[in-house]
């Protein structure tokens, strides 16, 4: 499958960064970036799903965005920032190619198409974060769960989401997921498959 951003740039630009890309496997709950800390690498996911999470002072957390094979983890680097407000953590294991942050910044001056695509991705991700905030404030939990499932499905490009009910409970416990999860799974479309508990 590969990463859609890297697949969409001209071959000449890809060749400028190709030797700096390192293939990595990313396990479940692997932290890619910690909020407020220096971003060491940008990750172009090929498979899997990363959550961008805000951590509050009292230790609570909320997912504000997800990234799959369509994007990049480390968008701040595209606009010259070296730290970000989110923890980036793998929710579905997968793989990626990563590049050191200083190398990416250096190469962006030589790769105008990549720079343009990353700038557009930063804008679109910001718009999605705003839309998710509105959805979380205005919609019932069933609608929010449906949005989350569809966004995850788009980013992993599969009808199988390898997320256990236990993982969902951790993400959605405060929102009363237990009240809707069982009925929602019972009436799920035939094309959406879920994973059994380990």
WOCORKA-V40103 format. One record per pair of residues at least 6 apart in sequence whose ideal C-beta (glycine too) atoms are under 7 Angstrom apart, sorted by the first residue. I is the first residue (numbers start at 1). GAP is how many residues later the second one is. Records with the same first field share a line. If there is no record, write none. Layout:
# WOCORKA-V40103
I = GAP / GAP
This chain:
# WOCORKA-V40103
1 = 45 / 46 / 68 / 156
2 = 44
3 = 41 / 42 / 43 / 66 / 94
4 = 65 / 66
5 = 39 / 66 / 67 / 112 / 116
6 = 8 / 38
8 = 109
9 = 102 / 104 / 105 / 108
10 = 103
13 = 98 / 100 / 101
16 = 91 / 94 / 95
17 = 82 / 90 / 94
20 = 79 / 83
21 = 76 / 78
22 = 75 / 76
23 = 72 / 74
24 = 71 / 72 / 74
25 = 70
26 = 22 / 64 / 67 / 68 / 69 / 70
27 = 63 / 66
28 = 62 / 65
29 = 60 / 61
30 = 60
31 = 56 / 57 / 58
32 = 11 / 18 / 41 / 56 / 57 / 58
33 = 6 / 40 / 41 / 51 / 54 / 55
34 = 53
35 = 20 / 49 / 50 / 51 / 52
36 = 47
37 = 46
38 = 44 / 45
39 = 35 / 37 / 38 / 43 / 44 / 45 / 62
40 = 60 / 61
41 = 33 / 57 / 58 / 59 / 60
42 = 30 / 31 / 32 / 35 / 56 / 57 / 59 / 62
43 = 29 / 30 / 31 / 53 / 55
44 = 28 / 52 / 53
45 = 22 / 23 / 24 / 28 / 49 / 51
46 = 23 / 48 / 49 / 50
47 = 22 / 47 / 48
48 = 42 / 44 / 45 / 46 / 47
49 = 17 / 19 / 42 / 43 / 103 / 106 / 107
50 = 16 / 17 / 23 / 38 / 39 / 40 / 41
51 = 12 / 15 / 38 / 40
52 = 11 / 12 / 13 / 15 / 34 / 36
53 = 8 / 9 / 10 / 11 / 33 / 34 / 36
54 = 7 / 8 / 10 / 31 / 32
55 = 6 / 32
63 = 108
64 = 22 / 65 / 68
65 = 60 / 63 / 64 / 67
66 = 85 / 86 / 89
67 = 6 / 88
68 = 87 / 88
69 = 86 / 88
70 = 85
71 = 50
72 = 46 / 49
73 = 15
74 = 27
75 = 46 / 47 / 50
76 = 7 / 8
77 = 24 / 27 / 28
78 = 40 / 41 / 44
79 = 43
82 = 19
91 = 72
92 = 64 / 70 / 71
108 = 6 / 7
135 = 9 / 12
136 = 8
141 = 34 / 35 / 39
142 = 38 / 42
145 = 35 / 39
152 = 9
153 = 6 / 8
159 = 32 / 33 / 34
160 = 33
161 = 33
162 = 33
163 = 32
164 = 31 / 33 / 34
165 = 16 / 32
166 = 31
168 = 9 / 13
169 = 8
185 = 9
